[in-house]
Amino acid sequence: MKRALRHDADGALLDHDGRCAKCGELVAVGDTRIEPGPGFRPTGAEADPVSAALNAAAARADLGVADHAGRLTTS
């Protein structure tokens, strides 16, 4: 799995149908957070300068990830 899909409201993983493993809700696209999954292999910063910039900003702020709206979050 190269990408993990999570319910933005509670952080739980989504199944293949888009249903939240924690609350059981069928999650709308706008409420879905996409994160690197266990099979993700980075291609290098030069191949994706936007992701590199977001990751660098998150590392400097010690936050971790950007949510679906591009806001840095702690989860």
C-alpha positions, -999 to +999 in steps of 0.1 A: +000+000+000+017+032-012-009+055+003-030+053+034-064+070+034-076+083+068-108+098+081-099+134+089-123+136+118-109+107+139-077+097+121-087+061+115-079+042+083-105+038+055-113+005+039-114-001+001-150+012+001-141+044+019-156+033+052-139+044+085-125+016+106-133+035+138-167+051+134-180+031+104-189+063+085-187+062+047-163+091+044-166+119+018-136+128-003-133+162+014-131+145+048-103+121+037-066+126+045-040+109+022-007+099+038+023+078+028+015+041+035+039+013+044+047+006+008+056+042-001+090+047-016+100+083-020+113+093-055+134+121-043+128+158-036+137+168-072+108+147-086+082+163-063+093+198-051+058+206-035+059+175-013+095+182-004+086+218+007+056+206+027+076+179+044+105+204+052+080+229+067+064+201+088+098+189+100+108+225+110+075+230+129+077+194+143+041+188+132+042+159+108+015+161+081-006+184+061-044+179+061-066+177+030-067+216+029-030+219+032-029+230+068-002+214+090-016+192+117-003+172+146-019+139+138 
